[in-house]
């Protein structure tokens, strides 16, 4: 009787209901830096968990307020488009959905003072009941309206078998510049399967906002759904990412023009970057837009790495502003989102585009993207800045969504991570 009363109270007053829709990847507090989420021990991998497994994600961030704060976290199950759904927390959470972050360390040695917070998820206090897209939200003062940052992650229930290949498209106009995903899904273990309730999303190098989605298979052969259309899962090959070594703030690496060390914060100017469209493709190992927090002094990276003000410069071919296009610096540095934080500004005096970021010591990879102001075209992102090559090494995350009849949530029933060099 008591448990029934509690359930009715939650349903009536909505105490378990998720709060306002937020961006799945965004920092809302300017004192929060280097907010990361990744599988434990695999910092470059996409934040994917298998339902009811023992795997964990590691979440960490630095707070420049440099004094202890009461931070909490909660998770929200959303739909395949990252929109809120009408479900109460207890329907998709085991345990509590309001948890205090108790593990933290105080920076040492670093000129920039900060508190480093870190925790693993799922844990004994909170774990997901259902598969799907989730948003983890960190907030302060036990007030869910005071969100400091949010991070997306995925929970998968393994109901399908996937096979995928990265191929050059047959279209002669793009066969040397683009990559196509060929995919087969075995749905024999999906009960009462309905073909019109399935969606497939493919994401290149964690660029979630530029994912490709397809719902209609090219062929159906028994329990096998085949996706092999020339246009549906097509991506620009781009080029290997540029790199920047910030592991030491005392010694200049190959990509650094100047370092000025101050008592509070170092200032670094990166050597100017130019278009690579006229340079032959060169294969080398990169981080596909990601970065690693590390150093060359054998220090504790989490609490002893310092920060620096880092300025990037992109030089157009004629040193003039591109009036019809915007220039973005892309990669995990800018959360893989092409917004104001990623947009570079033209310096008239120098005749270059520039952007300054506050970065922690580590090894970074990035690229430049141009998009038309009026007609932005994802297929042309790298044509003028990086060059576009079918041989480029890229990672692809394949997610299979299914909305089962009579349910409110979009399950993720299949997951595959493939690399264009490992076919």
N, C-alpha and C positions, 0 to 999 in steps of 0.2 A: 504493500500500500504506500509506504514511504517513497520507494523508488518511482512508482507511478506518479506521485505528486510532484517529485522533482522534475521528471520528464515533462509533465504538463507545464510546469513553471517555465522551463527553458523554451518550450515551443511557443508559449503565449507571449513571453517578454523578450524572447530573442537574445538571451544572454550568450548563446553559443553562435549567434549569427556573425558572419564576417563583416568587418567594418568597411568603410568607403574604398572604392576601387583605386588602386595606386599603380604606378608604373612598375612593371616586374623587375626592372634593373635601374635603380636611381639612388643617388645620394642626396638627401634633403638638408643635411646639416653640414655647413662649410668647414666645421672642425673635424669631420670624419674623413679619413684617408686610407687608401689601400684596403678597401673592403673586398674580401675574396671569399669565394665558395667553390669547392672542388672535392672530388673523392679523396678520402684520406690516403696520403702517400702518392697521389697522382695529380699534382697541382695544375697541369696543363689540360686535363681531361674535362669534358662537359660534366656538369653536376647531375648525374644520373644514378638512381638507386633502383634496385629490384625489390618489389614488394615482399615484405616479411623476410628479407635477407639480413645478414649480420653486417653488411656494408655500412659505412658511415661517410657523411660529408664533413669536411672541416670548414668552419666559418671563422674568419678573423678580420679584425679592423684595428686601426690606430685612431686615437682620439687626442687631438692637439689641445684640448682643454687641460690636459696634463694633471688632472685630479680625478679621484674616483667618482664615477657616475653610476646611478642605478639604471642599468640597461636590461631590457627584457626582450624576448622574441616570441613570435607567434607564426603560425603557418596558415595559408589560405589555399584551399583547392579552387581552381578556376577552370574555365573551359579551354578548348584547344586554341582559342583566339586570345587567351589571357584576360578574359572578361569574367567578372564576378558571377556566381551562380547562386540560386536560392537554396542553400544548404546550411544547416547548423554545424558548428564545429564538432560536436560529439558524433556526427554521422561519418566523419572522415578522419578523426583523430583518436588514437589510443592514448589515454592519460590526460594530461593538462595542456591547454593551448595558451598558457600565459606563464612563461618560464623565465626566471631570473638568470642572467649571465653572471656566474660567480668566479670564473677563471680569468685572471688578468695579471699583467706584469708591468712594471714601471721601466721606461727606457733608461739606459745607462750609456755613458760615453757620448752618445749622439748630442749634437748641439741643439737640435730641435727636440724639445721635450714632448713626450706623448705617453699615454697609457695604451698598452696593447691588450686587446680582449680576444679570447679564442674559446671556441667550444665545438663539440662534435654532435652531429645529428644523423639519425635518430638516437635516442638514449632512453634510459629507464623512465623518464618523465613524459616523453612525448615521441610518438611515432605515427606514421600515416596508416590509415586503414584501407584506403583505396588508391588505385593507380591514377595517374593524370598529371596535369600541369599544376605546380604549386608555386606560391610566392612566399618566401620567408621575409618577415618584416621585423626589424630591430627598432625598438622605441624606448623612450626614456621616461623616468619618473612613474612607472607603472600606468602610463596614460597612452592608450592605443592611438590616440590622435596625434601624438608627438613622435611620428616616425622619423628616424634619423637616416635609415637607408633600407632598401629592399633588394632581394636577389631571387632570381628564378631558379627552380630545379625541377627535375622530372622523376616520377615514380612509375616503374614499368612492371606489369605482370606478364610473364612470358607465355603467351597463349599461341603465338605464331612462330613459324620458322621463316627466316628471311635469307635471301641470297641476292647480292647486288654486285654490280661491276661499274667501274668508271670507264667510259669509252669516249672516243672522238666522235662527234656527230657526223652524219653522212653528208650534210649540206656542205658543199665545197667552199662556200663563202666564209664559213666559220670552223671548218674542220681542224685548222691549225691554231685556233685561238680559244676554243671553248671546250667544255667537258659535259658529257651527258651521263646521267645515272640510269642504268638498266636494272630493274628490280622485279623480283618474284616473291610472292607472299603465299605461304601455305596456311589456310585458315581452317583446316580440318578439326582443330580442337576448340573452335569458337562455336558455342552452342547457339542454335537458332540464328545463324548468321544471316544478316540482311545487308546486301551489297551497297545499298544507298546510304548506310550509316557509317561507312568507313572513309577515313581521310588519311593521306600519307603526306608527311612533311619532311623535307630534306633541307639541312642547314649546312652551309659551307663555312668552315673555320669559325664557328660560334657566332656568325653574323645573323642573329635570330630575326631581326627586323627585315632581312632580305631572304627569308626562307622561301622555298618553292613548295606549293601545295597541289596535290592532285587527288581526285576522288573516283575517277572512272578508269578502270583498268583497260589496257589495250586489247588484252585477250583473257579469257577465262578457260582454263583447262582442268576440269574436275574441281579439285580443291585449291588449285593454284591460280592466283591472280597475277597477271604479268603487266608490268608498266614499262613500255618501251617506245612511247611516243617521242618524236623528234623535238618537240617544243616544250613539253610539260616540265621535265626535270633537267633543264639546260642551264649551265652556269658559265660565266666568264672564267677562263683559266687564270687570268692575272699573271703575276710574277712572284718569285720568292720574295718574302718580306724583307724590308730593310731592317737593319739591326743597330742597337745602341748599347754599349757596355758601360754601365754605371756601377760596376762592382766596387770600384775605388773612386773616391772623391778627391784623391791626392794626385793620382797619376792619370795622365791623359791617355785614353784609349784611341784607336785609329779614327773614330768618328767624332771626337771632341775637338773643337777649335780652341776654346779657352775655358779655364776654371779659375774662379775667384773665390777663395775661401775666406769666409767671414766668421765672426764669433757666433753668429746666430744661424745663418743659412748660406750655403754655398750657391754660387751662380754659375751655371754652365751654358755655354753657347755651342750648339751642335753644328758641325760643318754643313754648309748649304747642300740641299738635295736638289737634283736636277731630273728632268724627264729621262726615263730609261727606254723609251720607245725605239730609239735608233741603235740600241746596244743588243747584241746577240744574246739569246737566252743562256744563262749560266746556272746550272743546278748546284745548289748547296743546301745544307741542312738549316732550317729555320724553325721558329716557334709558331708559325702560322697565325701571327697577330697577338700571341700571348706574351706573358712576361713571367720571370722568376725572381723572387726576392732572395738575393744571395750577395756574397761579398768575397773578396780575395784575401781578406785578412784573418780568416778562420774565426770570426766573431759569431755571436748568436744573432742571426739575421733578424729575428722577430723583434728584438728589443735593443739591439746595438747598432743596427743599420741607421744611417742618417738620411735626411731628406735634402734635396737640392731644387732650386728653381732652374728649370731646363727649358731653353728656347729652341724650337725647331724652325727651320727656314726652308721654304720651297721656292725655287726660282723658275719662272716661266721662260719660254724660249726667247721672247723678246723683252722680258722684264717689264711687261705691262699688265695691268689688271685684266682679268677675264670678266668682262661686264655681264655676259650672259650665263656665267657659270659660278658655282660656289666650289671652293677648295676645302676638302676635309682631311684631317689626319685620322686614320682609321686603325682600329685594333683595340685590344683590351685596355690600353691607355685611356681611351675615350669611351670605354664600356661597349665598344662595338655598335655605337649608336651615332648616326650622323645628325647631330643637333648643334645648338649654339656652342656647347662645350667643345665640340670637335671642329667647328668651322674656323679656318684660318683667316686672318685679316691682312689686307694689303698695306704695306708700308710705302708710302709714296716716295719718301726721301731715298730709301734704299732700292726701291723697285723690286721688292720681294714680298711673298706671303710669310707671315710668322704666327706662331702660337707658343705660349709659355705654359708649362705644367709644373706642378709640385710633385716630384717623383722620389720614391724611396730607392735606396741603393739596390741594384739588381741588373738583370739582363733583359732588354726590351726588344720587341719586334713591332713593326708598324708599316703602313703604306699610305699613299696619297690617293684620294679619290676626287674626281671632278663630276659634278652633276649639274645638268642644265637647270636653270631657275624655273623655267616654265614647263619643260617636258623632261623631267628626270628619268633616265633610263638605266636600270641596274646592269643591263647587258654591256654598257659602255663605260663602266666605272673606271677601268684601268687603261683604256685605250691611249689617252694622252699623257698619263703620268708614269705608269709602270711598264707598259707593254702588256700584251695578252697572249699567253702561250698554252697550248694544249698539253705540253710536257710538264707544266708546273705541278709541284707536289702540293696537294690540298687534302684536308680532312673533311669528311662528310658524315653528319649525324642523321640517321634515318629513323623516324618515329612513326608508328602506325597507331592512329586514333580510331576508337570505335565507340559509338553511342548506342549501347544496348537498349532494346525496346523496354519502356517502362522505367527507365532511369533518368536522372537529371545531370549526371556527370559524363564527361568524355574520358573513357579509359585509354590508357596507352597499352596496347596488347602486343607490341613488337618494337624492338630496338636493335639497331646495328650501327656500328662505327666502322667506316671504311676509309681507306687512304688510296689516293689515285696512283701511288707508286707500288701498291701491294696487290694488284689484281692477279 
